[in-house]
Amino acid sequence: MISTLPQQQSLSACTREMVRAAAATLPEPGQYHSASLSNGAAAYALFFSEAAAYLDESSFMTKAVEHLRWGLDGSDDTPSSISLYRSIPGLGWALQHVARQTTIDGADDVLRDIDEMLIAAVKAAPRNMKIDVVDGAAGLLVYALSRASVGLIGALSHWCVDRFGYWSERPCVEMLDPSEADSNLGVAHGIPGLLSALAACAARGMLPDRGIELLGHGIDYLAHFAVETPSGSMYFPTHQHEVQPARLAWCYGALGIAYTFIRAAPFAPGHAAAVDRIVAFALDQFDRKDAVLSDACLCHGHSGAALILHRLAHESCIDSDLRARCAELSRDAAQRTVAQCRQEDGQFAFRHLQRGVWRHTTSLLEGTVGVCVGLMALETDRRPALADLLLL
């Protein structure tokens, strides 16, 4: 029998109930095979560390550390790639995050080893190294920021300057083949995510001058692919060769890209006005079919929309009327998220729609862990971990 949680409860009460239910049903350390941030030890450590603060439950912080220790010592994973979500950088990111909140013996030594390994990997990286947040250079910058690693940020900046010099050299913008990574206009998988990461480094005063110059050229380059609407708003397609708007999400579309332009505005002031126009499009798209908000997930569902709209509602650079609408739709998206909670045979889950099939997963970007962490982030007075992880 499938049932939903009572909808007469307040959003806060529902979130607390869901977090406790999720904590009771997530696997124990050693009952899974991966250390990853996608769906392994790092993801579970993030969940339990956030739940510990949200519910003031110290046993959850203990559980977070247990997951991390298993990820470091007992998982089947090897440091086979530079992927933030699938390999050692994600585990390092989670270790750094949890170590800020509680003592973890040996954490500093492990993190220094990861830093050195990644710096060496970037210095030897080929020109065709992946560029995205999930698996590539942008994700490494997310890790580097968590560590305030000047060495890793410097190595990545040098690689980016060499790799993307064409942003400033081309007399006009050429459409790239859709198979090329550079043609992708999504934050999770394309150029906008890399620009968001570079802007975050620049805001911390950690990006070299040539990297800052590249960031400005990159925003100029990205802006060429914006599509203006008759109402004056603007949107970005999924890829350069397309004209239809991308879905409304963090991974693709106006919600994620709005933050690319917000974070880059101090370094590309000529594009500051784009923020309101992108946000206006996102608000108009919210209830349309092309938003494709079909499940509760963090990456491209209602919990992700709720979180980003909540963050946008507090950005002073955005028009006040637009911020008010962001706050209203954030609450709407959060309620829609809660309404999708399911309890089946005593198991708590959010279902994820994948290629027309509903699936249960605990993963960060598409499953229960991400939904719960996203809902908890709506109620914190501090900057939530997800804001750093998703480059908001």
N, C-alpha and C positions, 0 to 999 in steps of 0.2 A: 504494500500500500504506500502511495506517495502522498505526502501532505506538505503544506507550506507552513512557515512560522506565522503566528497570529499577526495580522496586519493592523489590528487596533493598537498595538504597542507603538511607542515612540521609536523613531529611527535609532536613537542611542540605545534604547533597551534591546531592540532587535539585533543591533550590531554586537552588543555584549553577549547576547545569547548565542549568536552565530559563531563568534570567536571561541567561546567555551566549547561549543559543539565541535568545531573544527579541531581544536586542540585535542579533544578526546578521540578523534578518529584518524588523525594523521599518523603515519607509520612511525615506529620507534627507530632510533639509530640502529643500523644493521639490518633492518627489514626492507631496505631498498638498495640499489646498486650504484647510484650516482652521487657524486659530491657537488653537482652543478647548481647554479643559481636558477636554471630553468626549472628543474623538477627533482632536486636532490637535497643534500645536506645544507648547502648554502641557502636555498629557498626556505627550508624549514627553520633554520637558525634565524633568518630575518623575521619570519612569522612570530616565533616564540619571543624574540627580543622586543618586538613591537607590542605583542600582547602583554608582556610583563609590565611595560610602562602603562599601557592603556587600562589594564585591569588591576594594577598595583599588586601583581602576583609574582613574588620572587621565585617561586618554583619554576615558572616559565623561563626565567633567565637561565636557571640551571639547565633546563632542557635545551635551550639555544646553544649553550656551551657544549653539551653532550653531542648534539648534532654536528657541530663544528669539529669536535675531536674525532668523531667517526669519519667525517669527510676527509680529514687530514691523514688519518692513520689506517682506516679500514676499508675505504671504498675501492671499487674496481677501476676507478678512473686513473688515467695517467695524464701528465701535462702535455697533451698531444697537440694543443693549438693555443692560439691567443684569444679564443672566444670568451667574451665576458659571461655569456649565459651558459656555455657548454663545457668550460674548462677552468683551469686554475685561476684566471683573473677574477672570476665571479666568487669563487671560494675565498680568495684574498680580500675582495671587497666586503663580503659578509663578515669575515674575521675582523677586519679593521672597524667595521660598524659596531659589532658587538663588544670589541675590546675597549671602545670608548665608554662603555656603560658598566663593564665589570672586568675584574682582573682575570686574564687568561695566561697561565704560565707558558712561556715560550713563544707567545704571539709575535713579539717584536722580531725575534730571530727568523721566524717563518716568513714574515712579511718582507724583511730585508732580502731574504733569499728569492722571494717572488719578484721583488723589484729588480734585482740584478738579472734574473733570468729573462724578464720581459724587456729590459733595456737592451740586452744582448740580442734578443730575437728581433727587435725593431731595427737595430743597427744593421742586421744582416737580412732584413726583410726585402723581398723582391718588389719591383714596381707594381706588380699585380696583387699585392696583399689586399685582402678584403678591407672595405672602407667603413662598414656599417656599425651600428651600435650593438647589434646582437653578436656578431662574429668577428668584427674587424677593428680598424684603427679608432673609430669613435668610441667603441666600448673600452678600449685600452685607455683612452683619455678619461673616461668615467672612473676607472680604477685609479689612474694616476692622480686625479683630483682628490680622491678619498685619502690618498697617501701624501698629498702635497709633494709629489715626487718631481722636483725640478728636472732631474736627469731624464726621467721617462717622458715628461712633457716636451723637453727640448729635443729628444730623439724623434718623437712623433711629429713635432713641428717641422723638423728638418725633412723628414720623409714626405710630409704633406706639401711643403713648398716645392720639392722636386717633382712630386706626382701631379700637382694641380696647377703648375705654372701656366697652363693654357687659359686659366680663368682670366688672366690679364693680357695674354698675348693675342687672342683671337680678335680680329677687327669686327667680327659679327658672330653671333651665337649660332652654332651649327647643331642641328638635331643629331643626337647620337643614336646608334643602333640600340633597340630596346633590350638586347641581350647584355649590353654593357652596364656595369654597376653605376657608372656616372649618370646614366639616364633616369635612375630611380629617384623620384621626388618625395619619398616617404622618410619620416624621421627615423624609423626603426632600421630601414634597409638602404638608405640612400644619402645623397649629399646634404639634405637639411640636418640630419642627425650629427654629421661630422661638423657642420658649421655651428650647431648648438654647443657641441663639446669644445670647439676652439673658443667660442665666445665665453663659455664658463671659465676656461683657463685664463683668458684675457682679463676677465672681471676680477680674478684673484691676483692679477699682476704677475702671472707665471708664464705667459706666452711671449716668446722672443719677438722682437720688432718685425722680423720678416713674416712671422706667423700672423701677427696683427694685420699687416698689410695684405696678406693672403686672405684673411677673414673678410676684409672689406671687398676685395675683388670677388670672393665667393658669393657674398650677398648680392652684389651687382649681377653676377652670373645667374643665380637662382631666380632673381626678380624677373628676368626675361621670360620665364615660363609661367608667370602668373596670368590668369585669365580674368578679365574684368567683366562684371555683370552690368546690365542696364541700370540697376539701382545704385551702382557705385561701389558695391562690395567686390571682393576678389577672392579667387580660390586657386588651388594648384591641382593638376591632375595627378594620377598615380605615376606616370612616366612622361618624359619630355614630348613624345610623339602623340600623346593623347590630348583631347580637349574637354572631355567630360570630367566633372569634379570627382576627386577621390572620395572614398567613404569618410565618415566623420569619426576620427579616432586619434589615438596617440601615434600608432604605427604609420598611418597614412592620413592625409587630409588636414583640414584647417586647425584642429585642436593642437596637434603637435607642432605644425609649422608656425602657428601664432607665437609659440615660445622661441622658435628659432629667431624670429624678427625682434621679439622683446629683448632677448639676451644679447643680440648683436647690435641693437640700436646705438649704444654708446660708441661703437666702432664703425658704424655705417649710418650716420645720422640722416643721410638723404633718403633712407627708407623707413624712417620712424613712423610716418603716416600710414604705412601698410598695415600696422598692427590692428587699428580699429576696423579697417576694411576686411581683414581676414576674420576677425572675431565676429563682425556683423554677418558674414556669410555663414559661419559656424552656427550662429543662433538661428538663422533662417532655415538651415538645413536640418536642424535637430529632429523635427518630426516628419521629415520627408523620407520617402522610400530609399532614396539614394544615400542616406546616412548609413544604412545597413547596420543599425544598432539592433542586433538580433539575439544577443545573449548578454550575460552579466560580466564578461571577462574584462580584465584590466587593459589588455592590449588594444582591443577594438570593440568593447562592449560598454554597458551602462556604468559599471563601476569606474572604468577609466575616464569616461565622459564626465561623471560626477566629480572626480578628483580634479581634472584639469579645469573644468568650469569653476569649481570652487577656488582654485588658485588664481584664475583669471579675474574673478570677482574682487580680488584683493590687490590687483596690479594698478598702481596709481597712474600709470601711463595711459590707461584705457579710459575712454569716455565714461562718465558716471552712469549714464542711462544704459550703456552696454554692460557695465559691471553689475548693475541691478538685475538685468536680464540673465546674466551669467549665474548669479546667485540663485535666482528662481529656478532655472533649468538644472542647476546642480542638485538642488533638493529633489526635483522631479526625477532625475536620473538615479539618485540614490534610492528613492522609493521603488523605482522599477527594478533596481538591483535586488533589493530585499525581497520583492515579490517573486523572484526567480529562485529563491532558496528552496531546496528539496531535502526531505528526509525519507529515504527509501530503506526499508528493513533495518531501521535503526542507524543507518549511515547518513551522514550529513554531506551534501555536495551542491555545487553549482554545475549545471550542465553547460558544455561548450559545443556550439554548432560548428562542425568541421565537415566541409564538403557535403552538406545536406544531411549529415548524421549527427544526432545528439550523443555526446560522450561525456562521461564523468572523468575529471582529471584534477589532481591536486596542484598543478603547476602554477608558477608565478604569473606568467603573462596570460594564461588562458584558463586557469582553474581556480580552485577554492582558496589557495594561499594568497594569490594576487587580489582576489575580490575582497577577502577579509582585511588584508593589509591596506588596500585602498579605502575601505570604509572607515577603518580606524584613523587613517590620515585626515579624514574630514573633521575630526574632533580634537585634534591636537593643537596646542598653542605654539609648539616648537616647529621648526622646519622638519617635515617628515622625511624619513630615509628615501621614500619613493621620489620626492622632488629632486634629489640628487641623482638617483638611479635613472630616472626618466628624463633628466635634463630640463626640468621645469623651473 
